[in-house]
Amino acid sequence: LKAVILIGGPQKGTRFRPLSFEVPKPLFPVAGVPMVQHHIEACAKVPGMKEILLMGFYQPHEALGRFLVSAQQEFKIPIRYLQEYAALGTGGGIYHFRDQILSGGAEAFFVLNADVCSEFPLQEMLEFRQRHGDAHGFVILGTTANRTQALNYGCIVANADTQEVQHYVEKPSTFVSEIINCGIYLFTPAIFQHIGEVFQRNQRELVLEESSNGWQRAEVIRLEQDVFTVLAGSGKLYVYKTDGFWSQIKSAGSAIYASRLYLNQYSKSHPERLAQNKPGGPVIRGNVYIHPTASIDSTAVLGPNVSIGEGVTVGAGVRVRESIVLHGASLHDHTCVLNTIVGWDSTIGRWARVEGTPSDPNPNDPYAKIDSETLFRDGRLTPSITILGCSVTIPAEVVILNSIVLPHKELSRSYKNQIIL
């Protein structure tokens, strides 16, 4: 068994700015560890997993290199980064590196998108495939969305008895099905034959359209639109439906929601990562992750759903909830931080209030997903999570509401509903 994690590249993750300026999006910390570490940990737990490949078009990056070395040591499994020469799409990348994926005689391999957060029921997907007795079948992980939100995802129509996928549409314009694609797949080497057919079809089409000024590439292949739509109804593609948590991490606001889902899971999977109330320590409400190097005043109140990074300083009387505070940040006495991501090495002055508007799914709808809201609506900034880029300084006694502050800014006054360039 092997696993491939698709991490994209620098021109992706634009909705994640200004946070993706400092660190590749897959390394952004969610619930205290890099986003993609949750994927690696889930893959490393599957018996028989021989190798994990990260695939994307980031230039080899110091931070990425350091992360891979530490992850290999922690999970005792070979982890390599395969760099695409260009953005090849979700299917083009694995087709380009098919020899690397199949080396060592891989019988099956998982493909996971890095920008999802999930319980990753990988073992269950393997067992599901064995139960269906089809050694050559491919499995998509699916989950249920509500009818209106399903249109934002790949929709799957499956046979209720066999779970065979009969129809697949990526982001349909009208309602097709409330079962959506989670971006986590289990393939056998036979998938490369199907991707290869798309590649050859693309090449033939490009030869016919010689006038297409050369910017299209035959190698750019999208698993969803180009491969699954064709495989649906052929008896080779199945959907395994999960009831576990799942969410996309497209915008910075969705990172806070993903952090909540993972922190919630820690009570079962990593109780040691959750902070406890101790005599002489800060007040902890709900699930909170605190890096061991952070220094937190005993009168601070943290939680629920707070993640405090390396070397963070939190002063007296500070209140933090539903927020991610990244390493080296400093919250001076009596600041209040709600629904906010505080960037690396940022400083918030005394008695300042920094607040955003959560973009959570509807709590009364069990199938609601987070909306990938647009930044602007009717020419105005949509109220959302407040984001401070790295090294932002906020003076004492100001209020920052629903704003995005780009890195290295020193603010002098209060702001509301603004992008501060």
HELIX and SHEET records of a PDB file:
HELIX    1   1 THR A   14  PHE A   16  5                                   3    
HELIX    2   2 LEU A   19  PHE A   21  5                                   3    
HELIX    3   3 LYS A   25  LEU A   27  5                                   3    
HELIX    4   4 MET A   35  ALA A   44  1                                  10    
HELIX    5   5 GLU A   62  PHE A   75  1                                  14    
HELIX    6   6 GLY A   89  HIS A   96  1                                   8    
HELIX    7   7 ARG A   98  LEU A  102  1                                   5    
HELIX    8   8 LEU A  122  ARG A  131  1                                  10    
HELIX    9   9 GLN A  149  ASN A  152  5                                   4    
HELIX   10  10 ILE A  191  LEU A  208  1                                  18    
HELIX   11  11 LEU A  223  PHE A  228  3                                   6    
HELIX   12  12 THR A  229  LEU A  231  1                                   3    
HELIX   13  13 ALA A  252  SER A  269  1                                  18    
HELIX   14  14 PRO A  271  ARG A  273  5                                   3    
SHEET    1   A 7 ILE A  79  GLN A  83  0                                        
SHEET    2   A 7 GLU A  51  GLY A  56  1                                        
SHEET    3   A 7 LYS A   2  GLY A   8  1                                        
SHEET    4   A 7 PHE A 109  ASN A 113  1                                        
SHEET    5   A 7 ILE A 179  PHE A 187 -1                                        
SHEET    6   A 7 PHE A 138  THR A 144 -1                                        
SHEET    7   A 7 LEU A 237  LYS A 241  1                                        
SHEET    1   B 2 PRO A  29  VAL A  30  0                                        
SHEET    2   B 2 VAL A  33  PRO A  34 -1                                        
SHEET    1   C 2 VAL A 116  SER A 118  0                                        
SHEET    2   C 2 TRP A 246  GLN A 248 -1                                        
SHEET    1   D 2 GLY A 154  ALA A 158  0                                        
SHEET    2   D 2 VAL A 165  GLU A 170 -1                                        
SHEET    1   E 7 VAL A 283  ILE A 284  0                                        
SHEET    2   E 7 VAL A 301  LEU A 302  1                                        
SHEET    3   E 7 ARG A 319  ARG A 321  1                                        
SHEET    4   E 7 CYS A 336  LEU A 338  1                                        
SHEET    5   E 7 ARG A 353  GLU A 355  1                                        
SHEET    6   E 7 VAL A 399  LEU A 401  1                                        
SHEET    7   E 7 TYR A 415  LYS A 416  1                                        
SHEET    1   F 7 VAL A 288  ILE A 290  0                                        
SHEET    2   F 7 VAL A 306  ILE A 308  1                                        
SHEET    3   F 7 SER A 323  VAL A 325  1                                        
SHEET    4   F 7 THR A 340  VAL A 342  1                                        
SHEET    5   F 7 THR A 386  LEU A 388  1                                        
SHEET    6   F 7 ILE A 404  VAL A 405  1                                        
SHEET    7   F 7 ILE A 419  ILE A 420  1                                        
SHEET    1   G 5 SER A 295  ILE A 296  0                                        
SHEET    2   G 5 THR A 313  VAL A 314  1                                        
SHEET    3   G 5 SER A 330  LEU A 331  1                                        
SHEET    4   G 5 THR A 347  ILE A 348  1                                        
SHEET    5   G 5 THR A 393  ILE A 394  1                                        
SHEET    1   H 2 PHE A 376  ARG A 377  0                                        
SHEET    2   H 2 ARG A 380  LEU A 381 -1                                        
END                                                                             
